[in-house]
Amino acid sequence: MPYDEPDETDPMMLVGVELPADELASLERAIVFAEEFARMGFGEEKLLGMFRNPFYAGAHQAYLALGEKKVAEIVRENVHFWGAIRFREREYDPATGMAHLPVLEERGE
């Protein structure tokens, strides 16, 4: 079978479905998305911009369902909680002959 033609009898073929969701599901989706990216070091504006962007379909659907005010509140809470510290690795310094381990640092915005 050619590479570009999927086999309909293949049990491993990916099939996407859309499931109905209520406001609670949208709220949970927004919280999980905000937490994940806040933990990666995203700030409030960048994270809120991702919710506004239709490219991020799941986050954008939550944004449309919950509204700007509620999503901004969720983003603010998660960035405040998870964005307080972040990890940063330091390189080996040949001048001192020391290797620096990952350092916890306060994030100042």
N, C-alpha and C positions, 0 to 999 in steps of 0.2 A: 504494500500500500504506500502511495506517495506521502511524503512528510507533511504536506500542507492539508491533507484531507483527513479529518478525524474519523475514527471508526465508531459508529453509533452503538456498537455492541461492547465497546470497551468499558468495563465496570469502573475504571479509574478516571474516566473523563470527568473533568470539573464541570459542574452545573451550578450556576448562580440562581438564587431565588430571593425574592423580596418578601419580607415578613411584615405584617402590620405591627405598629408600635404605638404605645400611648405616651403621655407626657412624662411618666416616670422613667420609661426606657430612654427617652431623650435626655432627661436629667442625668441618669447614670452614665450615658454615653459621653455627655459633656464633662462630667467629673473625671472619668477615666482618661479621656483625651487630655484634659488640662493637667492632670497629675503627671501623666507620662512625660509630656513636654516640659513641664516645670522642673521635673527631676533631671532633665537633660540640660537645664540651665537657661531655658527661654524666659525672657522677661514678659511683663504684662502686654505691652503693645505688640510685640512680635506674635505672641500666642493668640491674642484677640484678632490679629490680622489673619491668622490661619483659620479661625472660625468663620471669618467673613468671606474667605476665599472658596468658591465653589469647587476648586480642584480637590479639596479635602472633603469628600462627599459626606462622610459620617459626621464629622464635626460641623459642617455647614448645615446639614439637616437639623441637628440639634440647635444650632443658632437660629434657624428659621422657626423652629417649633417653640423655643423658649424666649426668644427675643434678646436684644442687645443688653438690656439691663441685667437680666438673670445670668447670662453667659459672662458678662464682665465681672459680676460678683463671684462666680465660680472660679474664674481665672485669677482674680485678685487673691482669693483665699488660698488657692493652690500655690501660687507663686510666693505668697507670704510664708506658707508652711514649708514647702519643699525647696524653695529657692534660697533659703537662708544660708546654706553652705554649698559649696561645690568642690569637686576634686580637680586638682590640676597636677599634672606630672611635670617634673623638672628633669632636665637632661644632665648628663655627666659633665662636670666642670673640670676640664683638664688643668686649669690654672691652680686649683686647690687640690686636685686629685680625689675629689669627693663625688659620690653619686647621691643625688637627692631623691628621696622617696616621695610618693604622692603626699601632698600637704592639704590639710583642711584649712579653708580660709573663709572669713566672713565675706559675703558678697555685698558690695556697696553699689547701689544703683543711683 
